[in-house]
Amino acid sequence: MYEHLPAFDNLTALTAILETLDEGVLVVAPDNRVTCSNGHLRRILGIDGNALDGADADRLIQMTIAGDSGRAEILAFLGGGSQSADVLCRPRSSDGEYEQVRCSCRVVKEGPLLGVRIMRFSPEPAALPGDFVSGGIEEHLQEDGYRFLVENINEGIGLIDREGTAVFANRRIADIVGYSVDELIGMPVGALVDEEGAACLGAYLQNLDRNSHEIFEIDLIHRDGSRIHTLMATTPIVGTDGACRGFLAGVQDITRLKQVEMQLRESEEKYRSLVEHSAETTLIHQDGRIVYINPAGMKMLGASRPEEVIGVPLLDIVHPDFRETIRSFITRDLQGEETPLAELLVVRLDGTTAPVEGRGTRMFYSGRPAVQVVMRDVTDRKQAQEQLQASNRRLTLLNRIAGTSASARSPGELMETALNQMLDLLGYDGGAVYHTGAGERMTAPRYERNMPDGCLERAESLMGEFCARALAVGQPFYVERDPDPNSPASRLLRELGFAALAYIPLVVESDSFGTLLIGSRGRGSFSPEERGLLEAVAREIGAGILRGLLHQRLEAANQEANLYLDILTHDIKNADNVTNIYADLLIEELDGEPARHALKLKKGIKKSIEITANVATIRKIRENQAVLAPVGLHEVILSEIRHFPDLCIHYNGIPMEVFADDLLPEIFTNLIGNAAKHGKPGVEVMVTVEEMDEETVLVTIADTGPGISDEMKDALFFRFEQERGRRGSQGLGLSICRMLTARYGGRVWVDDRVEGHPEEGAAFRFTLRKAGCGDVFSA
């Protein structure tokens, strides 16, 4: 069923109105059923009576509209694919002939006919008649075809009568001048121009009878007072009686074009100014010779006047090693191809060279093809790159030394590796590491590479006590090239075959642990940067040696602490067990208040036993490296359930194997015990096991106890954090659960047993990695 949506209470009244129209009208309801139609449409389609009422609109269009005309667009409109359509189509009349008409389709977007589709079929309008003014200028623009064209063209359209008053304006011209269309209608055009423009338009109006078409530029005055530069094309409008009724004005906003034109006029001067004042070289070559060069280019080539360079063959300023490459680039540049940024050496007028970076681009010079080249001198950049590379090598060395210092298993391994890395990365010719114990002299190298025998002894004999004293107090000592060939330094370097030597002490805890010796045959001195690097490396080696010594001490202290902990936990456990036995005897022998005190005593002993067991478990977790193997989860759960005979436990799970070790039962002991300890009398516990995915098992231990508040759920598994003393003995049990699940590659968390109702109990969940699974098991 469909619902008619008439605009009036009486559908007959609406139909009577439609019958007065001389164009076909079809009204279609939102369900695509024809609501009503007028007689003109029925005559167009050759259909009698009210046969169209209630008909399916899609089927009607398919039967009556030729397939090669606008049928597809109309069907798309009826199907909701568009909100409007304006197409030429050919309906089939009663005699079977097709006559072309225009179909205009719209959807009603408000009011009582919301969603109704209105379709108008009217003859295709002929060309705009020459005497359209005689019936009123606006009258003919009411036709949909003209209206659509005029309102959507990207050009302002206005009609001006003989008195210079606007009688029509489209939306575009209104946008140009900042007024609404209604405000423009009836406005004198003189109000939109300045005095010069008003005189121009006045002269044109006086000469309208000449029927001249004119195009001219004119400034229109925007509503906000700004000027809009426009291009106006005018056409006189002549009636059938030969009298001129006004003119049609087409207006284009060319403000942006005028700005571009002005910018283009300025661009040449700007370009020349930029090139002349640029710090980069710009030259133009044509037919293989330089025809232009800027001041920066003259400076780079060492010329004082352009004439020294103009006319010189381009390849004469290119180093021979790069000429073949530049020759190929010139060919590609002239063909308009993009060539890469190239580095090369240019030859100055004095014959010296300079590294440059540049690229050529095709252009026209004096009307003929040429190539413009932009280059920059990269001498400073090359030097900076070399310095950066040297800094990177030094940084790499420090990183490697630091890594070696952290990973070396012994001081000896650290010193040997560090020496090799220094020589390889910094390019020194030889080196050695001397190591000594307390009170011993450093005579024999511990590690050496490309060093002659007796380096340190010769230094001490030739340099005297100065060398020994410097090393003894931890100060570096450098032996560098001396102008005096007979000085001790020169004699030492000659004997050892080096140009410079560096003796850097290795200091550990304020004592000299040894000496790092580095030799260079090519460089006669060490720069401040090199000295700083060598001393930093020596400090890092000393720090690495100290870390190794501290680690050894820490291991010894840890073993001693573990021994004390074992003794304490063992003795406390024995003492607690004895005390627990006597507490049980007291409970049996006492009555009343003393018996209650004895029960509290037993509860405290039990707490002490629990804490001692937790401490022992944590130590075992920390001390032993996890070696995981398949463990039967079902057997572990059943064994743990038997430890709580007085607790109502429901178990439902899948028997399977998981990766764990012998500490897995501790998770169930703590979680089930936690429920028993903090649950109210009659608390029940539910244990379930289910597959989370192909690799993971999800275990849930839920209880009907008091539950856990949302603000405590995240902090519950961290040591000593508990809910106002209500849960977690000393915070150790749940912390152990977190450590063990992480040890097994899983995680643990807590939810509400009933989602959104924490007061109805908690559900502790944790995951384990599967090692295999079997059939479903329930108990």
C-alpha positions in Angstrom: 0.0 0.0 0.0 1.1 3.5 -0.7 -0.1 6.8 0.8 -1.2 9.8 -1.1 0.3 13.1 0.2 -1.8 15.9 -1.4 -0.8 19.5 -0.8 -4.5 20.3 -0.2 -7.2 18.6 1.8 -9.1 18.0 -1.5 -7.1 16.0 -4.1 -9.6 17.1 -6.7 -8.5 20.7 -6.1 -4.9 19.8 -6.8 -5.8 17.9 -9.9 -7.8 20.8 -11.2 -4.8 23.1 -10.8 -2.6 20.6 -12.6 -5.1 20.4 -15.5 -4.7 24.2 -16.2 -1.0 23.7 -17.0 0.1 23.4 -20.7 2.9 20.9 -19.7 2.7 17.3 -18.6 3.1 16.8 -14.8 3.6 13.5 -13.0 3.5 13.3 -9.2 5.2 10.2 -7.7 4.9 9.2 -4.0 8.0 8.1 -2.0 7.1 4.4 -2.6 7.5 5.1 -6.4 3.7 4.9 -7.1 2.0 7.5 -9.3 -0.1 9.8 -7.0 -1.6 11.9 -9.8 -1.0 13.2 -13.3 -2.6 15.9 -15.5 -4.4 15.6 -18.9 -1.5 17.1 -20.8 0.8 14.3 -19.7 -1.8 11.7 -20.6 -2.0 13.2 -24.1 1.8 13.2 -24.4 1.9 9.5 -23.5 -1.4 8.5 -25.3 -3.0 7.2 -22.1 -6.8 7.7 -21.4 -8.6 8.3 -18.1 -7.0 7.7 -14.7 -5.0 4.7 -15.8 -1.8 6.2 -14.4 -3.0 6.6 -10.8 -1.3 4.0 -8.6 0.9 2.7 -11.4 4.6 1.8 -10.7 6.6 4.8 -11.9 9.7 2.7 -12.9 7.6 0.5 -15.1 5.8 3.4 -16.6 9.0 5.1 -17.6 10.4 1.9 -19.1 7.3 1.4 -21.2 6.8 5.0 -22.4 10.3 6.5 -22.8 12.7 5.5 -25.6 15.7 3.6 -24.3 18.3 5.7 -26.2 17.1 9.0 -24.8 17.1 10.1 -21.1 15.4 7.0 -19.7 18.5 5.9 -17.6 18.8 9.3 -15.9 15.1 9.4 -15.1 15.2 5.9 -13.6 18.3 6.9 -11.6 16.3 9.8 -10.2 13.3 7.6 -9.3 15.7 5.1 -7.6 17.1 7.8 -5.3 20.5 8.1 -7.1 20.0 11.8 -7.6 17.9 14.6 -6.1 17.1 16.2 -9.5 17.4 15.6 -13.2 17.0 17.7 -16.3 17.2 15.7 -19.5 15.9 15.5 -23.0 13.8 12.4 -23.7 11.4 11.0 -26.3 8.1 9.6 -24.9 6.0 7.3 -27.2 2.6 8.8 -28.1 -0.7 7.0 -28.9 0.3 6.8 -32.6 3.6 5.1 -31.7 5.7 8.1 -32.7 8.3 9.7 -30.5 8.5 13.4 -30.0 11.4 15.0 -28.1 10.5 16.8 -24.8 12.4 18.0 -21.8 11.8 16.2 -18.5 12.6 18.2 -15.4 12.6 16.2 -12.1 12.8 17.5 -8.6 12.3 16.1 -5.0 10.2 18.1 -2.6 12.4 18.7 0.5 10.0 20.2 2.9 6.3 20.8 3.7 3.4 18.2 3.6 4.8 16.8 0.3 8.2 15.9 1.8 9.9 13.2 -0.3 7.4 13.4 -3.2 9.0 13.5 -6.7 7.6 16.0 -9.3 8.3 15.3 -13.0 7.5 17.9 -15.6 7.4 17.1 -19.4 7.5 20.2 -21.7 8.4 20.7 -25.3 12.1 21.4 -25.9 12.4 25.2 -26.1 13.6 26.8 -29.3 16.4 29.2 -29.5 16.1 32.5 -27.7 13.8 34.7 -29.8 15.1 38.0 -31.0 12.1 39.9 -29.7 12.1 38.4 -26.2 12.3 41.9 -24.7 8.9 42.8 -26.0 7.3 40.5 -23.5 9.5 41.5 -20.6 13.3 40.7 -20.4 12.9 38.3 -17.4 10.0 36.4 -18.9 12.0 34.1 -21.2 14.6 33.5 -18.5 12.0 31.7 -16.5 12.3 28.7 -18.8 14.2 26.0 -16.9 16.7 25.4 -19.6 17.8 29.0 -19.8 17.6 29.5 -16.1 19.8 26.4 -15.4 22.4 27.7 -17.9 22.4 31.3 -16.7 22.5 30.5 -13.0 25.3 27.9 -13.3 27.6 29.6 -15.8 30.9 30.8 -14.3 30.3 34.3 -15.7 28.3 37.2 -14.5 25.2 37.9 -16.6 23.2 41.1 -16.4 20.5 42.8 -18.4 20.5 46.6 -18.5 17.6 48.7 -20.0 18.0 51.9 -21.9 17.9 53.9 -18.7 20.9 52.1 -17.3 18.9 50.1 -14.7 19.6 46.4 -14.0 16.5 44.4 -14.8 18.1 40.9 -14.4 21.3 39.6 -12.7 22.4 36.0 -12.1 24.1 34.7 -8.9 27.6 35.0 -10.3 27.5 38.7 -11.0 25.9 39.2 -7.5 28.8 37.3 -6.0 31.3 39.5 -7.9 30.0 42.8 -6.5 28.9 41.5 -3.1 25.1 42.2 -3.4 22.2 39.8 -3.5 20.3 39.3 -6.8 17.2 41.1 -5.4 19.4 44.1 -4.4 20.8 44.4 -7.9 17.5 44.3 -9.7 16.4 48.0 -10.2 19.9 49.3 -9.2 21.4 51.9 -11.6 24.7 50.5 -13.0 26.3 53.8 -12.2 26.2 52.8 -8.6 28.6 49.9 -9.3 31.3 51.9 -11.1 33.5 55.0 -10.4 33.2 58.2 -12.4 35.4 56.9 -15.2 33.3 53.7 -15.5 30.1 55.7 -15.3 31.2 57.9 -18.2 32.2 54.8 -20.2 28.8 53.0 -19.7 26.9 56.3 -20.3 28.6 56.7 -23.7 27.9 53.1 -24.6 24.1 53.5 -23.7 24.0 56.6 -25.9 25.3 54.7 -28.9 23.2 51.5 -28.4 21.3 52.1 -31.7 24.5 51.3 -33.6 24.1 47.7 -32.4 27.7 47.5 -31.6 29.3 44.6 -29.6 32.1 45.8 -27.4 34.6 44.2 -25.0 36.4 46.4 -22.5 38.0 46.3 -19.0 36.2 48.2 -16.3 36.5 48.4 -12.5 33.3 47.5 -10.5 32.9 48.8 -7.0 32.3 45.9 -4.5 29.9 46.4 -1.7 32.7 46.7 0.8 34.3 49.5 -1.3 37.1 47.5 -2.9 37.6 47.5 -6.6 37.0 44.4 -8.8 38.8 44.4 -12.1 36.5 42.9 -14.7 36.3 42.1 -18.4 32.9 43.1 -19.7 31.4 42.0 -23.1 28.2 43.8 -24.1 25.6 42.9 -26.7 22.6 45.2 -27.6 19.1 43.7 -27.3 16.9 44.7 -30.3 13.2 44.0 -30.4 11.2 42.9 -33.4 10.4 46.6 -34.2 14.1 47.2 -34.6 14.3 49.4 -31.4 17.1 48.7 -29.0 15.7 47.8 -25.5 19.0 47.6 -23.6 22.0 45.4 -23.6 23.3 42.1 -22.2 26.5 42.3 -20.2 28.8 39.3 -19.6 31.2 40.0 -16.8 34.4 38.1 -15.8 36.4 38.8 -12.7 39.9 39.2 -13.9 41.4 40.7 -10.7 43.6 37.7 -10.2 44.7 37.8 -13.8 45.7 41.4 -13.5 47.7 40.6 -10.4 49.4 37.8 -12.3 50.1 40.1 -15.2 51.7 42.6 -12.8 53.7 39.9 -11.1 54.9 38.7 -14.5 56.1 42.2 -15.3 57.9 42.3 -12.0 59.3 38.8 -12.2 62.1 39.6 -14.7 63.4 42.4 -12.5 63.1 40.2 -9.4 64.8 37.3 -11.1 67.7 39.5 -12.2 68.0 41.0 -8.8 68.0 37.6 -7.1 70.6 36.2 -9.5 72.9 39.2 -9.3 72.8 39.2 -5.4 72.7 35.4 -5.0 75.6 33.7 -3.1 75.4 30.8 -5.5 77.0 30.8 -8.9 74.6 31.2 -11.9 75.9 31.0 -15.4 74.3 30.4 -18.8 76.1 28.6 -21.7 75.0 28.5 -25.3 76.7 26.6 -28.1 79.3 25.4 -25.6 80.4 28.8 -24.4 79.6 30.9 -21.4 77.3 33.8 -22.3 76.3 35.0 -18.8 77.8 34.8 -15.3 76.7 36.5 -12.0 79.0 38.2 -9.5 79.1 35.1 -7.3 80.3 33.0 -10.2 83.1 35.5 -11.0 84.2 35.4 -7.4 84.3 31.6 -7.4 86.3 31.5 -10.6 88.7 34.3 -9.5 87.6 36.8 -12.2 87.4 40.5 -11.6 85.3 41.4 -14.7 82.6 39.4 -16.6 84.7 39.8 -19.8 87.3 37.4 -18.3 84.7 34.6 -18.4 82.2 35.5 -21.1 83.0 33.6 -24.3 85.2 31.0 -22.5 84.3 27.3 -23.5 82.3 25.8 -20.6 84.5 22.7 -20.5 87.6 24.8 -19.9 86.4 25.5 -16.3 85.6 21.8 -15.7 88.3 19.5 -14.3 89.4 16.9 -17.0 88.1 14.0 -14.8 84.6 15.3 -15.0 84.4 16.6 -18.6 82.9 13.5 -20.2 80.1 13.4 -17.6 79.3 17.1 -18.0 79.3 16.7 -21.8 76.6 14.0 -21.5 74.6 16.2 -19.1 74.6 19.1 -21.5 73.1 17.0 -24.2 70.3 15.8 -21.9 69.7 19.4 -20.6 69.2 20.7 -24.1 66.7 17.9 -24.7 64.7 19.0 -21.7 65.6 16.0 -19.6 66.1 16.4 -15.8 69.7 15.7 -14.9 70.8 14.8 -11.3 72.6 17.1 -8.9 76.3 16.6 -9.7 79.5 17.1 -7.7 82.6 18.0 -9.6 85.8 20.1 -9.5 85.9 23.5 -11.3 89.1 25.0 -12.5 89.6 28.6 -11.5 91.4 31.2 -13.7 94.6 30.7 -11.6 94.5 27.0 -12.2 93.4 25.9 -8.7 90.4 23.7 -8.2 87.3 23.9 -6.0 84.6 21.3 -5.3 81.1 22.4 -6.4 77.6 21.0 -6.6 75.3 22.0 -9.3 72.7 21.2 -11.9 71.8 22.5 -15.4 68.3 23.4 -16.8 67.2 24.1 -20.3 66.1 27.7 -21.0 66.0 30.2 -23.9 68.5 33.0 -24.1 68.1 35.6 -26.8 65.4 33.4 -28.4 67.7 30.4 -28.7 68.1 27.2 -26.6 70.7 27.5 -23.8 71.4 25.9 -20.4 71.4 27.7 -17.1 73.7 26.2 -14.5 73.4 26.9 -10.7 76.3 25.9 -8.6 77.5 26.3 -5.1 81.0 26.0 -3.6 80.9 23.0 -1.2 84.5 23.3 0.2 83.2 24.1 3.7 80.7 21.3 3.5 83.4 18.8 2.4 85.5 19.8 5.3 82.6 19.6 7.7 81.8 16.1 6.3 85.3 15.0 7.0 85.1 16.3 10.5 81.7 14.6 11.0 83.1 11.3 9.7 85.9 11.6 12.1 83.5 12.4 14.9 81.3 9.5 13.9 84.3 7.2 14.0 85.1 8.4 17.5 81.5 8.1 18.6 81.4 4.6 17.1 84.5 3.7 19.0 83.1 5.0 22.3 79.9 3.1 21.7 81.7 -0.1 21.0 84.0 0.3 23.9 81.0 0.9 26.2 79.3 -2.2 24.8 82.4 -4.2 25.2 82.8 -2.9 28.7 79.3 -3.9 29.6 79.5 -7.4 28.0 83.1 -8.5 28.6 83.4 -11.5 30.9 86.8 -10.5 32.3 89.1 -7.4 32.5 91.5 -9.2 30.1 88.9 -9.7 27.4 87.8 -6.0 27.8 91.4 -4.7 27.4 92.2 -6.8 24.4 89.0 -6.1 22.5 89.2 -2.3 23.3 92.8 -2.1 22.0 91.8 -3.8 18.7 88.8 -1.5 18.2 90.9 1.6 18.8 93.5 0.7 16.2 90.9 -0.4 13.6 88.6 2.6 13.9 91.1 5.4 14.5 93.8 4.2 12.2 96.7 4.2 14.7 99.7 2.1 13.8 100.3 0.2 17.0 99.3 -0.2 20.6 99.7 -2.2 23.8 98.0 -2.6 27.2 100.1 -3.0 30.3 98.6 -4.4 33.5 100.1 -4.8 36.9 99.1 -5.9 40.4 99.6 -4.1 43.6 103.3 -3.1 44.1 104.4 -4.6 40.7 106.2 -2.8 37.9 104.5 -2.6 34.5 107.3 -4.2 32.3 105.6 -6.8 30.1 102.6 -5.9 28.0 99.4 -7.9 28.7 98.2 -7.3 25.1 100.1 -5.7 22.2 99.8 -5.2 18.5 102.5 -3.9 16.1 104.7 -2.7 19.0 108.4 -3.3 19.5 109.6 -5.0 22.7 110.4 -3.0 25.8 108.3 0.2 25.0 107.5 1.1 28.5 111.0 0.3 29.8 112.6 2.5 27.2 110.2 5.3 28.0 111.1 5.1 31.7 114.8 5.0 31.0 114.8 7.8 28.4 112.1 10.1 29.9 113.3 9.5 33.5 111.1 9.7 36.6 108.8 12.2 34.8 107.1 9.4 32.9 106.9 7.0 35.8 105.6 9.7 38.2 102.9 10.8 35.7 101.6 7.3 35.2 101.7 6.6 39.0 99.4 9.5 39.8 97.0 8.7 36.9 98.1 11.4 34.5 98.3 10.9 30.7 101.8 11.3 29.2 102.3 12.2 25.5 105.6 11.9 23.6 105.4 14.0 20.4 107.8 15.1 17.7 110.4 17.5 19.1 112.4 20.0 17.0 115.5 19.1 18.9 116.8 15.7 17.5 118.8 15.0 20.6 116.0 15.4 23.1 114.8 12.3 25.1 111.5 12.4 23.2 113.2 12.4 19.8 115.5 9.6 20.8 112.6 7.5 22.1 110.6 8.0 19.0 113.5 7.1 16.8 114.2 3.9 18.7 110.6 2.7 18.6 109.9 3.9 15.0 107.0 6.2 15.8 106.2 9.8 15.2 104.1 10.2 18.4 103.2 8.0 21.4 100.5 8.3 24.0 100.7 6.7 27.5 97.2 6.7 29.1 96.8 5.3 32.6 93.9 2.9 33.4 92.6 4.1 36.7 90.3 1.8 38.8 89.1 3.1 42.2 91.8 5.8 42.3 94.5 3.2 41.7 96.5 2.7 38.6 95.4 -0.6 37.1 97.6 -0.4 34.0 98.6 1.7 31.0 97.2 2.0 27.5 100.0 2.8 24.9 99.1 4.1 21.4 101.6 4.8 18.7 101.3 6.8 15.4 103.9 6.7 12.6 102.3 9.3 10.3 101.2 12.0 12.7 103.7 13.8 14.8 101.3 14.9 17.5 97.8 14.3 19.0 95.2 17.0 18.6 93.1 18.1 21.6 90.2 16.1 20.2 92.3 12.9 19.9 93.7 13.4 23.4 90.2 13.8 24.8 89.0 10.7 23.0 92.0 8.5 24.1 91.4 9.6 27.7 87.7 9.0 27.5 88.3 5.5 26.2 90.8 4.8 29.0 88.2 6.0 31.6 85.5 3.7 30.0 88.0 0.8 30.1 88.7 1.6 33.8 84.9 1.8 34.5 84.4 -1.6 32.8 87.1 -3.2 34.9 85.5 -1.7 38.0 82.1 -3.0 37.0 83.6 -6.5 36.6 85.2 -6.3 40.0 81.9 -5.0 41.6 80.0 -7.8 39.9 82.3 -10.4 41.4 81.8 -8.8 44.8 78.0 -8.6 44.3 77.9 -12.3 43.4 79.8 -13.2 46.6 77.5 -11.0 48.7 74.4 -12.5 47.0 75.5 -16.0 47.8 76.2 -15.0 51.4 72.8 -13.3 51.7 71.0 -16.4 50.2 72.8 -18.6 52.8 71.5 -16.4 55.6 68.0 -16.4 54.1 68.0 -20.2 53.8 69.0 -20.5 57.5 66.4 -18.0 58.6 63.5 -19.5 56.6 64.5 -23.0 57.7 64.8 -22.1 61.4 61.7 -19.9 61.4 59.7 -22.6 59.7 60.8 -25.2 62.3 60.0 -22.8 65.1 56.6 -22.0 63.7 55.7 -25.7 63.3 56.6 -26.4 67.0 54.7 -23.3 68.1 51.7 -24.4 66.1 51.7 -27.8 67.8 51.7 -26.2 71.2 48.9 -23.8 70.1 46.7 -26.8 69.1 47.4 -28.3 72.6 46.4 -25.1 74.3 43.2 -24.8 72.3 42.2 -28.3 73.4 43.0 -27.7 77.0 41.6 -24.1 77.4 38.0 -22.8 77.5 36.5 -19.4 77.3 38.6 -16.3 76.8 42.0 -18.1 77.1 40.8 -20.5 74.3 40.0 -17.5 72.1 43.4 -16.0 72.7 45.0 -19.4 71.8 43.0 -19.4 68.5 44.3 -15.9 67.6 47.8 -17.2 68.5 47.4 -20.1 66.0 46.1 -17.7 63.4 49.2 -15.5 63.8 51.5 -18.6 63.5 49.7 -19.7 60.4 50.3 -16.2 58.9 54.0 -16.5 59.8 54.2 -19.9 58.1 52.5 -18.5 55.0 54.9 -15.5 54.8 57.9 -17.8 55.2 56.6 -20.1 52.4 56.0 -17.0 50.1 59.5 -15.7 50.8 61.0 -19.1 49.9 58.9 -19.2 46.7 60.0 -15.7 45.6 63.6 -16.6 46.2 63.2 -19.8 44.1 61.6 -17.7 41.3 64.4 -15.2 41.4 67.3 -17.7 41.8 66.4 -20.4 39.3 66.2 -19.8 35.6 62.9 -21.0 34.1 63.2 -24.4 32.3 59.7 -25.0 31.1 58.3 -28.4 30.1 54.9 -29.9 29.5 52.9 -30.2 32.7 49.5 -31.8 33.1 47.2 -29.0 34.2 44.3 -31.3 35.1 46.4 -33.2 37.6 47.8 -30.0 39.2 44.3 -28.6 39.7 42.9 -31.8 41.3 45.9 -32.0 43.6 45.4 -28.4 44.7 41.6 -28.9 45.3 42.4 -31.8 47.7 44.4 -29.3 49.8 41.1 -27.5 50.6 38.8 -30.2 51.9 36.5 -27.8 53.8 36.0 -25.5 50.8 33.1 -26.0 48.2 35.0 -26.1 44.9 33.4 -26.7 41.5 35.8 -27.7 38.7 35.0 -27.6 35.0 37.8 -27.7 32.5 39.7 -29.3 29.6 42.5 -31.8 30.5 45.6 -30.6 28.7 49.3 -30.0 29.0 50.8 -26.5 29.5 54.4 -25.2 29.6 55.4 -24.7 33.2 57.6 -26.0 36.0 57.2 -27.4 39.5 56.1 -23.9 40.8 52.8 -23.9 38.8 50.8 -25.2 41.9 51.7 -22.1 43.8 49.3 -20.1 41.5 46.4 -22.3 42.5 47.4 -22.4 46.2 47.4 -18.6 46.4 44.3 -17.9 44.4 42.1 -20.6 45.9 43.5 -19.8 49.4 42.8 -16.1 48.8 39.1 -16.9 48.1 38.9 -19.2 51.2 40.6 -16.6 53.4 38.6 -13.6 52.5 35.3 -15.2 51.5 32.3 -15.1 53.9 31.1 -18.4 55.5 29.7 -20.7 52.8 31.8 -19.1 50.0 32.0 -21.2 46.9 34.8 -21.4 44.4 34.5 -22.2 40.6 37.6 -23.4 38.7 37.3 -23.5 34.8 39.8 -24.2 32.1 39.1 -23.3 28.4 40.9 -22.7 25.2 41.5 -19.0 24.5 43.0 -19.7 21.0 45.2 -22.3 19.3 48.2 -21.5 21.6 46.7 -20.2 24.8 44.7 -21.7 27.8 42.5 -19.5 30.0 42.1 -20.5 33.6 39.5 -18.8 35.8 39.2 -19.1 39.6 36.0 -17.3 40.7 34.4 -17.0 44.1 31.2 -15.8 45.7 33.0 -13.7 48.2 32.9 -9.9 48.8 34.5 -9.0 45.5 37.1 -6.4 44.6 36.5 -2.7 43.8 37.4 -1.4 40.4 40.0 1.1 41.7 42.0 -1.8 43.3 41.9 -4.3 40.4 45.1 -2.9 38.6 47.2 -2.6 41.8 46.2 -5.9 43.4 49.0 -8.0 42.0 51.8 -5.7 43.1 53.6 -6.3 46.3 52.2 -4.7 49.5 49.3 -3.1 47.7 45.9 -4.3 49.0 42.4 -3.1 49.5 42.3 -1.4 52.9 43.8 -4.5 54.5 40.9 -6.8 53.3 42.9 -8.9 50.8 46.4 -10.2 50.3 48.3 -11.4 53.3 51.3 -9.1 53.0 50.7 -8.6 49.3 53.1 -11.4 48.5 50.7 -14.1 47.3 49.2 -12.3 44.4 52.6 -10.8 43.5 53.9 -14.4 43.3 51.0 -15.2 40.9 52.0 -12.3 38.7 55.6 -13.3 38.6 54.9 -17.0 37.8 52.4 -16.3 35.0 54.9 -13.9 33.4 57.6 -16.7 33.9 55.3 -19.0 31.9 54.6 -16.5 29.1 51.1 -15.5 30.3 49.4 -12.8 32.4 47.0 -12.6 35.3 44.1 -10.2 36.0 40.9 -10.0 38.0 37.3 -9.3 36.8 33.9 -9.2 38.5 32.3 -12.7 38.7 29.1 -11.0 37.5 30.0 -8.2 35.2 29.2 -4.8 36.6 28.5 -6.2 40.1 31.8 -6.4 42.1 29.9 -7.1 45.3 28.9 -10.6 43.9 32.4 -11.9 43.9 35.7 -11.8 42.0 37.0 -13.9 39.0 40.8 -14.2 38.9 41.9 -15.2 35.4 45.3 -16.1 34.0 46.7 -17.5 30.8 49.2 -20.3 30.0 50.8 -21.5 26.8 49.5 -24.9 25.6 51.8 -27.9 25.1 48.9 -30.1 24.0 45.2 -30.8 24.8 42.7 -33.6 25.1 39.0 -34.2 25.3 36.6 -32.0 27.3 36.5 -33.0 31.0 34.0 -32.1 33.7 34.0 -32.9 37.4 
